Amino acid sequence: MDVSTAIVLLTINVIVLSIVIIALIIVAIVLVAKLNKVASNVQETTANVANITGWFTPSKVFGEIINVINSIKKK
């Protein structure tokens, strides 16, 4: 095998590997961006669930029911 043939094959190999590495880096960046978006949606959903859970405590629910009954009795 000639030295020039080996150099050409190694150059092609380096170019292909560089393209693959760049593609993998781009895929990783896209995945991280999508995971960030999912994480922010999860945080928003968790905050909403926490607010709903806070409102549906038994003392709050029974207190509101008593307030409604009292306001009906006053009329």
Phi, psi and omega in degrees: 000133178290157175292323181294323178294318178297319179295318179296315180294319177294322178296316178297319179299316179296320180295315180296316179295323177296318179295319179296317179296317179297319178296319178295321178296318179296317178297319179297319179295317179296318179296319179295320178296318179293320177295324177297318178295317178296319180297320179292324176294322178294320179296318179296316179296319179296320178295319178295318179295321178297319179295318180293319179297320178295326181282331183267025173291148183302321181295322179292316182295311180294325177298317178293321177297317178297319178298319178295316180297318179295322180289329176290321180293326183289335181283000000 
